[in-house]
Amino acid sequence: MADLEKAGPTDISDPLMRQEAKRAAVWIGIAVLVALVAFLAQPLLVIFGGMVFAAMIDGGARLLGRVLPLPRGIRVTIVLLAGVAFLGWTAMFAGQQIAAEAAALPAIVETQALRAIDWLQSHGFAINAANIQGIAEKALGGVSQLTSAVGGVLGGLTTAFLILVMGIYFAAEPQLYRRGVAWMLPVREREHFAGTTAEMGKTLRMLMFGRLLGMFVEGIATWAMLAIYGVPMAGLLGLLTGLLAFLPNIGAPISGLLMVIVGFSGGVDMGIYCIIVYIVVQTVDGNIIVPMVAKRTADLAPALVLGAQLIMGALFGIIGLMLADPLVAMIKVALERQSLRNAPNEG
């Protein structure tokens, strides 16, 4: 018993040294945590993707609850079945046509690119078509390598499947997971955590609502306006415009470029019409939908979002590109909540 009361080699008798040792242990622990997060970045990103998908489901269930006073589980099921039905309808009625158009799109893009090179050469620009083709192949190769890394350890399809499954679990019982995380925190921190997560959830729901609304409006409007004029591949271009609208700042220029390239394949008048369609659709989205949603969400600076997209895209491929905007919004909410918490202690 006396031996147990003797000082050991790790005991520090000096109170100052003991305090400094505790501080060093905290900093070492933080460094280890950062390294662990960096090592597990891919799985953590998949989990965050599940949370983003859950926010979409939860937003749909809440919106449905305003007109149908049904239990939450039933509303979540209705939202999921509606999503599956929409995808099934799209594949059944438009899948074959869109697949055929998608197969023909690369040839049209290549033909128009060669025409553009010939036009530049005829106006005195020294451009080597072989060099341009080589650069394009390298760029496509880089994109291929980047997209092949999507999901990292889990693989692309498995990553998407896990995001869907976890999103359904999170949306079905969000309080279960929220209480579990709060339980691991000190008692004095739980109220702040509950308020922060509630604000994050609201912001994420509104952000995703705005994103889905923008995708729907841009996709339908693009398809309708192109189909009225008889632009080839109107259905495919509308679908691509809607899907790429999920990527702010980056998706719109890509879809617009494809639209204009296909338009000029049918003549100068059709190409100019496609430019007008792009300007009109983006003006409506940028001046009506985005400001309407931004008033109720974390209003993010475009340069900040673009920088986050470039970093996340380089690190994690397309999944990082898609989740950069929601991640920045969540970080902003957390920082704002912490700032409000510290405000009474200032001065």
SULGIGI-V718687 format. One record per backbone hydrogen bond with DSSP energy under -0.5 kcal/mol. NH is the residue of the N-H (numbers start at 0). CO is the residue of the C=O. E is the energy in kcal/mol with one decimal. If there is no record, write none. Layout:
NH&CO&E ; NH&CO&E
This chain:
4&0&-0.8 ; 4&1&-0.6 ; 5&2&-1.0 ; 10&7&-1.0 ; 12&10&-0.5 ; 17&13&-2.4 ; 18&14&-2.3 ; 19&15&-2.3 ; 20&16&-2.4 ; 21&17&-1.8 ; 22&18&-2.1 ; 23&19&-2.6 ; 24&20&-2.3 ; 25&21&-2.0 ; 26&22&-2.3 ; 27&23&-2.6 ; 28&24&-2.4 ; 29&25&-2.3 ; 30&26&-2.3 ; 31&27&-2.5 ; 32&28&-2.3 ; 33&29&-2.6 ; 34&30&-2.4 ; 35&31&-2.4 ; 36&32&-2.6 ; 37&33&-2.5 ; 38&34&-2.1 ; 39&35&-2.2 ; 40&37&-1.0 ; 43&39&-2.3 ; 44&40&-2.3 ; 45&41&-1.9 ; 46&42&-2.2 ; 47&43&-2.3 ; 48&44&-2.3 ; 49&45&-2.0 ; 50&46&-1.8 ; 51&47&-2.2 ; 52&48&-2.4 ; 53&49&-2.3 ; 54&50&-1.9 ; 55&51&-1.5 ; 56&52&-2.1 ; 57&53&-3.2 ; 58&54&-2.5 ; 59&55&-2.2 ; 60&56&-2.5 ; 61&57&-2.6 ; 62&58&-2.4 ; 63&59&-2.4 ; 64&60&-1.9 ; 65&61&-0.7 ; 65&62&-0.9 ; 66&63&-1.4 ; 67&63&-2.5 ; 69&67&-2.6 ; 74&70&-2.0 ; 75&71&-2.7 ; 76&72&-2.0 ; 77&73&-2.4 ; 78&74&-2.3 ; 79&75&-2.3 ; 80&76&-2.6 ; 81&77&-2.5 ; 82&78&-2.1 ; 83&79&-2.4 ; 84&80&-2.6 ; 85&81&-2.3 ; 86&82&-2.2 ; 87&83&-2.5 ; 88&84&-2.6 ; 89&85&-2.6 ; 90&86&-2.4 ; 91&87&-2.2 ; 92&88&-2.7 ; 93&89&-2.0 ; 94&89&-0.8 ; 97&93&-2.7 ; 98&94&-2.4 ; 99&95&-2.0 ; 100&96&-2.3 ; 101&97&-2.6 ; 102&98&-1.8 ; 103&99&-1.3 ; 104&100&-1.4 ; 105&101&-0.7 ; 107&103&-1.5 ; 108&104&-2.5 ; 109&105&-2.4 ; 110&106&-2.4 ; 111&107&-2.5 ; 112&108&-2.1 ; 113&109&-2.2 ; 114&110&-1.9 ; 115&111&-2.2 ; 116&112&-2.1 ; 117&113&-2.4 ; 118&114&-2.4 ; 119&115&-2.2 ; 120&116&-2.5 ; 121&117&-2.1 ; 122&118&-0.7 ; 122&119&-0.6 ; 123&120&-1.5 ; 124&119&-2.5 ; 126&124&-1.4 ; 128&126&-0.7 ; 131&127&-2.2 ; 132&128&-2.5 ; 133&129&-2.2 ; 134&130&-2.6 ; 135&131&-2.5 ; 136&132&-2.4 ; 137&133&-2.2 ; 138&134&-2.6 ; 139&135&-2.9 ; 140&136&-2.3 ; 141&137&-2.6 ; 142&138&-2.6 ; 143&139&-2.6 ; 144&140&-2.5 ; 145&141&-2.3 ; 146&142&-3.0 ; 147&143&-2.1 ; 148&144&-0.7 ; 148&145&-0.7 ; 149&146&-1.4 ; 151&148&-2.1 ; 153&150&-1.8 ; 158&154&-2.5 ; 159&155&-2.2 ; 160&156&-2.4 ; 161&157&-2.6 ; 162&158&-2.4 ; 163&159&-2.2 ; 164&160&-2.6 ; 165&161&-3.0 ; 166&162&-2.3 ; 167&163&-2.0 ; 168&164&-2.2 ; 169&165&-3.0 ; 170&166&-2.4 ; 171&167&-2.0 ; 172&168&-1.8 ; 175&172&-0.5 ; 176&172&-1.0 ; 177&173&-2.1 ; 178&174&-2.7 ; 179&175&-1.6 ; 180&176&-2.1 ; 181&177&-2.3 ; 182&178&-2.2 ; 183&179&-0.7 ; 183&180&-0.9 ; 184&181&-1.5 ; 188&185&-1.4 ; 189&185&-0.7 ; 189&186&-1.1 ; 190&186&-0.5 ; 192&188&-2.2 ; 193&189&-2.6 ; 194&190&-2.2 ; 195&191&-2.4 ; 196&192&-2.8 ; 197&193&-2.0 ; 198&194&-2.1 ; 199&195&-2.6 ; 200&196&-2.7 ; 201&197&-2.2 ; 202&198&-2.4 ; 203&199&-2.8 ; 204&200&-2.4 ; 205&201&-2.4 ; 206&202&-2.5 ; 207&203&-2.6 ; 208&204&-2.4 ; 209&205&-2.6 ; 210&206&-2.1 ; 211&207&-2.9 ; 212&208&-2.7 ; 213&209&-2.5 ; 214&210&-2.3 ; 215&211&-2.5 ; 216&212&-2.7 ; 217&213&-2.7 ; 218&214&-2.4 ; 219&215&-2.6 ; 220&216&-2.5 ; 221&217&-2.3 ; 222&218&-2.3 ; 223&219&-2.7 ; 224&220&-2.5 ; 225&221&-2.2 ; 226&222&-2.5 ; 227&223&-2.1 ; 228&224&-1.1 ; 229&225&-0.9 ; 230&225&-2.6 ; 233&230&-0.9 ; 236&232&-2.8 ; 237&233&-2.4 ; 238&234&-2.2 ; 239&235&-2.8 ; 240&236&-2.4 ; 241&237&-2.2 ; 242&238&-2.5 ; 243&239&-2.9 ; 244&240&-1.0 ; 245&242&-1.6 ; 246&243&-1.7 ; 247&245&-0.8 ; 249&246&-0.6 ; 249&247&-0.7 ; 250&246&-2.7 ; 253&249&-1.4 ; 254&250&-2.6 ; 255&251&-2.7 ; 256&252&-2.3 ; 257&253&-2.1 ; 258&254&-2.3 ; 259&255&-2.4 ; 260&256&-2.4 ; 261&257&-2.4 ; 262&258&-2.2 ; 263&259&-2.6 ; 264&260&-0.8 ; 265&262&-1.6 ; 266&263&-1.0 ; 270&266&-2.0 ; 271&267&-2.6 ; 272&268&-2.2 ; 273&269&-2.1 ; 274&270&-1.8 ; 275&271&-2.1 ; 276&272&-2.4 ; 277&273&-2.5 ; 278&274&-2.3 ; 279&275&-2.7 ; 280&276&-2.7 ; 281&277&-2.4 ; 282&278&-2.1 ; 283&279&-2.3 ; 284&280&-2.3 ; 285&281&-2.7 ; 286&282&-2.2 ; 287&283&-1.6 ; 288&283&-1.2 ; 289&284&-2.8 ; 291&287&-1.5 ; 292&288&-2.2 ; 293&289&-2.8 ; 294&290&-1.4 ; 295&292&-1.5 ; 296&293&-0.9 ; 298&296&-0.9 ; 299&297&-0.9 ; 304&300&-2.1 ; 305&301&-2.8 ; 306&302&-2.4 ; 307&303&-2.2 ; 308&304&-2.4 ; 309&305&-2.3 ; 310&306&-2.2 ; 311&307&-3.0 ; 312&308&-2.7 ; 313&309&-2.0 ; 314&310&-2.0 ; 315&311&-2.9 ; 316&312&-1.8 ; 318&315&-0.6 ; 320&316&-1.8 ; 321&317&-2.2 ; 322&318&-1.7 ; 323&319&-0.8 ; 326&322&-2.0 ; 327&323&-2.4 ; 328&324&-2.1 ; 329&325&-2.3 ; 330&326&-2.3 ; 331&327&-2.3 ; 332&328&-2.1 ; 333&329&-2.3 ; 334&330&-2.4 ; 335&331&-2.5 ; 336&332&-2.5 ; 337&333&-2.1 ; 338&334&-2.2 ; 339&335&-2.3 ; 340&336&-1.9 ; 341&337&-1.8 ; 342&338&-1.2 ; 343&339&-0.6 ; 344&341&-1.1 ; 345&342&-1.7
